[in-house]
Amino acid sequence: MKIELIHPPHYESIEDRLDAPLGLLYIASTLEKSGHEVRINDLSGIPREKWKINEADLYGITTYVTTIPISKEIARKCKIINQKAKVIVGGAHPTCVPTQMSSLFDIIVQGEGELSFLDIIKDYPNTRRYYKKSLERNLDLYPNPAYHLVDLESYKRTIDDKPSLTMLTSRGCIFKCAFCGLDESHKIVKQRSPKVVAREIRELKETYGITKYNFQDDTFTIDRKRLYKMLDLFKSINIGFRCHGRAGLDKQKDYAKLKEAGCDMLSWGIESGSQKILDLMNKQSTVKDNENVILWAKEEGITTRAFFILGFPGETKETIEETKDFIERTNPDQYFISNFVPYPGTDVWNNLKKYGITKINKDFNNYFQVDKTGYGSINIETNKLSMDEFKELERDFRTWISKRKRRGKILDYEKKLEK
């Protein structure tokens, strides 16, 4: 059986070939471990006229809300190549709204794809429409990503001007932020053991010479005992890395340990400088918590990176001014500002009246957080703020923040936003 896993391009993104498609790499390694041959076809950054889709019996396409239209286009091409082929779609959007997916996709995978894909193969050709099968909590049971199936040198993410890889040491998040659309299975944290993580890093370092890593765990610091064991192992490997912390959970001693192990940047979903907005978001953190983590990381010599969301329901001119004041007080080294997007499956999407939303744009082509111009889409109107009023406030905020200097190395794609 011929299997091809496809990552669609996203032409509106600032940098369309930043990281290798980690989800597909995990599925591919699981398929290979079970004796199946698989190809990965990463179309990110590739113009339509240069797409090359191979003949296969099963095509697996990963997608999220803004790449649905182009994923449909890819599905049509797959059917032209082999009209009897089964086209599978998975990712955040199919997981949250499976019944809304186009008939161009024969099979919908909800949640993690590794075991579902094996079930699809077992059922082939008499497959079902929907598949959902979660991994065990112990992620050591599953193989490392199949990096050998992609050209790692073609990806653009760097740390300190050196090639880097994105990695996961855990999956899932115990928090339930109102803007997050991940399904309930994601609320269970699944982990890899420190020794297995360290072993993978050693292998990647020996095979590809990679010494810089970008850990994309929702909260890298979620389990302090496990974290410290992992960091002790990192010190013997001699790597540099970046990761995500959590305000209200982390302690300053955690950051001292991170620094000793090679962490040069910590990021947090700060989201807002207004306690009112944090509470509406169900962030389970306070403005003071957010101030503390930035202060602690700076004291330990770690570059600080803060993520903010503009325009969450309830946002007003006054709450945006509170966010400005927060940035002035804490002075994070780097920041990334995105507009709120009412993703399907989020608490906001499911409860428009609860959040005071009076108008919503459901054209998913417009659901990008930040486009190439550095601005985000505006998709909701609330009883506090019209779309036009928010557009003016956003313009003012982005003009203000563009005058602030960032410290520390930023990625090339971010430099595009500052031109």
C-alpha positions in Angstrom: 0.0 0.0 0.0 1.3 3.5 -0.9 0.9 6.2 1.7 1.6 9.9 1.3 1.3 12.4 4.1 0.8 16.0 2.9 1.4 19.3 4.6 -0.4 22.2 2.8 1.1 25.6 2.2 -0.2 28.7 3.9 0.6 31.5 1.5 -0.7 34.3 3.9 1.7 33.4 6.7 4.8 35.5 7.4 7.1 32.5 6.9 5.6 29.4 5.3 8.5 27.1 5.8 9.6 27.6 9.3 9.4 24.2 10.9 9.2 20.6 9.7 5.6 19.2 10.0 6.1 17.5 13.4 2.6 15.9 13.5 3.2 14.1 10.2 6.7 13.1 11.2 5.2 11.3 14.3 2.6 9.6 12.2 5.2 8.5 9.6 7.5 7.0 12.3 4.6 5.0 13.8 3.6 3.7 10.3 7.3 2.8 9.6 7.5 1.0 12.9 4.5 -1.1 11.9 6.2 -2.0 8.6 4.4 0.4 6.2 6.2 2.5 3.6 5.3 6.2 3.7 6.3 9.5 2.1 6.0 13.0 3.5 5.2 15.7 0.9 5.6 19.1 2.5 4.2 21.7 0.2 4.8 24.6 2.5 6.5 27.5 0.7 6.1 25.8 -2.7 4.1 27.6 -5.5 1.0 25.8 -6.8 2.6 25.3 -10.2 5.5 23.3 -8.6 3.3 21.0 -6.5 4.1 17.4 -7.1 1.7 14.9 -5.6 2.6 11.2 -6.0 0.4 8.3 -6.7 -0.9 6.7 -3.5 -3.7 4.6 -2.0 -4.0 6.7 1.1 -3.4 10.4 1.3 -3.2 12.1 4.7 -3.6 15.9 4.8 -3.0 17.9 8.0 -4.9 21.2 8.1 -6.2 23.9 10.4 -8.9 26.5 9.9 -7.1 28.9 7.4 -5.7 26.1 5.3 -9.0 24.3 4.7 -9.6 25.8 1.2 -6.1 24.9 0.0 -6.4 21.4 1.6 -9.6 20.9 -0.5 -7.6 21.9 -3.6 -4.9 19.3 -2.7 -7.6 16.6 -2.1 -9.0 17.2 -5.6 -5.6 16.7 -7.1 -5.1 13.5 -5.1 -8.4 12.2 -6.5 -7.3 13.1 -10.1 -4.1 11.1 -9.6 -6.0 8.1 -8.1 -9.8 8.3 -8.0 -10.0 5.2 -5.9 -7.6 6.6 -3.2 -8.9 7.5 0.3 -8.1 11.0 1.3 -7.7 11.5 5.1 -7.8 14.8 6.8 -6.7 15.6 10.4 -5.6 18.5 12.5 -7.1 21.0 14.9 -10.1 22.1 12.7 -11.2 18.6 11.7 -10.9 17.6 15.3 -13.2 20.4 16.6 -15.8 20.4 13.8 -15.6 17.0 12.1 -19.1 17.0 10.8 -18.4 20.2 8.9 -15.6 18.8 6.8 -16.1 18.6 3.0 -17.0 15.3 1.3 -13.7 15.7 -0.6 -12.2 14.2 2.5 -13.2 10.5 2.7 -12.0 10.1 6.3 -11.8 12.5 9.3 -9.3 11.9 12.0 -10.0 13.6 15.4 -7.1 14.2 17.8 -3.8 12.4 17.6 -3.3 10.6 14.3 -0.8 7.8 14.9 -3.1 5.0 16.1 -6.1 6.2 14.0 -4.0 5.9 10.9 -3.1 2.3 11.8 -6.8 1.5 12.3 -7.5 3.1 8.9 -5.0 0.8 7.2 -6.4 -2.2 9.0 -9.9 -1.4 7.8 -8.9 -0.5 4.2 -10.7 -0.4 1.8 -13.8 -0.6 4.0 -13.0 2.4 6.1 -15.3 4.5 8.3 -15.9 8.2 8.0 -14.6 9.1 11.5 -11.7 7.8 13.5 -10.5 8.8 16.9 -8.0 7.0 19.0 -5.7 8.6 21.6 -2.2 7.7 22.6 -1.2 6.2 25.9 -0.1 8.7 28.6 3.4 7.2 28.4 4.8 8.6 25.1 7.9 6.5 25.4 5.8 3.8 23.8 6.0 5.6 20.5 8.9 6.2 18.1 10.7 9.5 17.5 9.7 11.7 14.5 10.8 10.4 11.1 13.1 13.3 10.3 14.8 11.3 7.6 11.7 11.7 5.4 12.2 15.5 5.0 15.0 17.9 4.1 15.8 19.5 7.4 18.0 22.1 5.8 15.0 23.6 3.9 13.4 24.9 7.1 14.0 28.4 8.3 13.8 28.4 12.1 17.1 29.3 13.8 18.4 30.1 17.3 21.4 32.4 17.5 21.7 32.1 13.7 22.2 28.3 13.9 19.7 25.7 12.6 17.3 24.5 15.1 14.6 21.8 15.5 11.2 22.0 17.1 10.6 19.2 19.6 7.9 18.0 22.0 8.7 16.4 25.3 5.0 16.3 26.3 1.5 16.8 24.7 -1.5 18.4 26.3 -2.5 21.1 28.7 -4.4 21.1 32.0 -5.7 24.6 31.5 -8.9 25.6 29.7 -8.4 29.0 28.2 -11.6 30.3 26.5 -9.7 31.0 23.2 -8.3 27.4 22.9 -10.1 25.1 20.5 -8.3 21.8 21.3 -10.5 18.9 22.2 -10.9 17.4 25.6 -8.4 14.7 25.0 -5.8 17.5 24.8 -6.6 18.4 28.4 -4.6 15.3 29.6 -0.9 15.8 29.7 1.1 12.9 28.2 4.8 12.8 28.7 8.0 11.4 27.5 10.6 10.4 30.1 13.6 12.6 30.6 16.0 9.8 29.5 14.1 9.2 26.2 14.1 13.0 25.4 17.8 13.2 26.1 18.5 10.2 24.0 16.6 11.7 21.0 18.6 14.9 21.4 21.9 13.0 21.4 20.8 11.1 18.3 19.8 14.3 16.5 23.0 16.0 17.5 25.1 13.1 16.2 23.1 12.6 13.0 22.3 16.2 11.9 24.6 18.3 14.1 21.7 20.2 15.6 22.6 21.9 18.9 19.6 24.3 19.2 16.1 23.2 20.1 12.7 24.9 20.3 10.5 23.0 22.7 6.9 23.4 21.8 5.2 21.8 24.8 2.2 23.8 25.8 3.9 24.2 29.2 7.4 22.9 29.3 7.6 23.5 33.1 4.3 21.7 34.0 5.9 18.9 36.1 8.8 20.3 38.2 10.2 16.9 39.3 10.4 15.7 35.7 11.6 19.0 34.5 14.6 19.0 36.8 15.6 15.5 35.8 15.4 16.5 32.2 17.5 19.6 32.7 20.2 17.7 34.5 20.5 15.5 31.5 20.6 18.5 29.1 23.6 19.9 30.9 25.7 16.9 29.9 24.6 17.1 26.2 25.5 20.8 25.9 22.6 22.3 23.9 20.8 25.6 23.7 17.0 25.8 23.8 13.9 27.8 24.1 10.6 26.8 25.8 7.2 28.0 27.2 6.6 28.6 30.9 3.4 29.3 32.8 2.6 32.3 35.0 1.1 31.3 38.3 2.8 27.9 38.1 6.5 28.6 37.7 8.9 29.6 40.5 12.1 31.6 40.1 14.2 28.5 41.1 12.8 26.8 37.9 14.3 29.6 35.8 17.7 29.3 37.5 17.7 25.6 36.6 16.6 26.3 33.0 19.4 28.8 32.6 22.0 26.4 33.9 20.8 23.8 31.4 21.1 26.0 28.3 17.8 27.9 28.1 18.3 31.3 26.5 14.7 32.3 26.0 11.4 31.8 27.9 8.0 32.5 26.4 4.6 32.9 28.1 1.0 33.5 27.0 0.7 36.7 28.8 -2.3 37.7 26.6 -3.3 40.9 28.3 -2.3 43.5 30.9 -5.9 43.7 32.1 -7.1 41.4 34.9 -10.6 41.7 33.6 -9.6 40.3 30.2 -7.5 37.5 31.9 -10.5 36.5 33.9 -12.8 36.5 30.8 -10.2 34.3 29.1 -10.1 31.9 32.0 -6.4 32.2 32.1 -6.2 31.2 35.8 -3.4 33.7 36.3 -3.1 37.3 37.5 -1.4 40.4 36.2 1.0 40.0 39.1 1.8 36.4 38.1 2.7 37.7 34.7 4.9 40.5 36.1 6.7 38.0 38.3 7.7 35.5 35.5 9.2 38.2 33.4 11.1 39.7 36.3 12.4 36.3 37.4 13.6 35.3 34.0 15.4 38.6 33.5 17.1 38.2 36.9 18.3 34.8 35.8 19.7 36.1 32.5 17.1 34.6 30.2 15.6 36.5 27.3 11.9 37.1 27.8 9.2 36.7 25.1 5.6 37.6 25.8 2.6 36.7 23.6 -0.4 39.0 23.7 -3.9 38.8 22.2 -5.7 41.9 21.1 -9.5 42.1 20.8 -10.7 39.3 23.0 -14.5 39.8 23.8 -14.7 42.5 26.5 -11.7 44.4 25.2 -12.0 48.2 25.3 -9.8 51.1 24.8 -9.2 51.1 28.6 -8.1 47.4 28.7 -5.7 48.0 25.7 -4.2 50.9 27.7 -3.7 48.5 30.6 -1.8 46.2 28.3 0.4 49.1 27.2 1.0 50.0 30.8 2.0 46.3 31.5 4.5 46.3 28.7 6.0 49.6 29.9 6.3 48.2 33.5 7.7 44.8 32.7 9.6 45.7 29.5 9.8 42.2 27.9 12.7 41.7 25.6 10.5 40.4 22.8 6.7 40.2 22.1 4.3 38.8 19.6 1.0 40.5 19.2 -1.9 38.5 17.5 -5.6 39.4 17.1 -8.2 37.2 18.7 -9.6 34.6 16.4 -12.9 32.8 17.4 -11.8 29.4 16.4 -14.5 26.7 16.1 -14.5 24.5 19.2 -13.5 27.3 21.6 -15.7 28.3 24.5 -16.1 31.7 22.8 -17.3 30.0 19.5 -19.7 27.8 21.4 -21.1 30.6 23.6 -21.3 33.9 21.6 -24.0 35.5 23.8 -22.0 34.7 27.0 -19.1 36.8 25.6 -21.3 39.6 24.3 -20.5 38.9 20.6 -23.1 40.7 18.4 -21.5 39.9 15.0 -19.1 37.2 13.8 -17.4 36.6 10.5 -17.5 32.9 9.7 -15.3 33.1 6.6 -12.4 30.9 7.7 -10.2 32.4 4.9 -10.0 35.4 7.2 -9.1 33.5 10.4 -5.4 34.4 10.5 -3.9 35.9 13.6 -1.2 38.0 11.8 -0.6 38.3 8.1 2.4 39.3 6.0 1.7 43.0 6.7 1.9 42.5 10.5 -1.8 43.0 11.1 -4.4 40.4 12.1 -7.9 39.8 10.9 -10.9 41.2 12.7 -13.7 38.7 12.9 -16.0 39.7 15.8 -18.0 42.7 17.0 -19.1 42.9 20.6 -21.4 45.0 22.7 -18.2 46.8 23.9 -16.5 47.4 20.6 -17.4 47.5 16.9 -15.1 46.1 14.2 -14.3 49.6 13.0 -13.6 50.8 16.5 -11.3 47.9 17.1 -9.5 48.4 13.8 -8.6 51.9 15.0 -7.4 50.7 18.4 -5.3 48.0 16.8 -3.7 50.4 14.4 -2.8 52.7 17.3 -1.4 49.8 19.4 0.7 48.4 16.6 2.1 51.8 15.7 2.9 52.4 19.4 4.6 49.0 19.9 6.6 49.2 16.6 8.6 52.1 18.2 9.8 49.8 21.0 13.1 48.1 20.6 13.4 44.4 20.9 16.4 42.8 22.6 18.0 39.5 21.7 18.0 37.6 18.5 14.7 37.6 16.5 13.9 35.3 13.7 14.1 36.4 10.1 10.4 36.1 9.6 9.8 38.6 12.4 12.2 41.0 10.8 9.8 41.2 7.9 7.2 42.6 10.3 9.5 45.5 11.2 10.3 46.7 7.7 
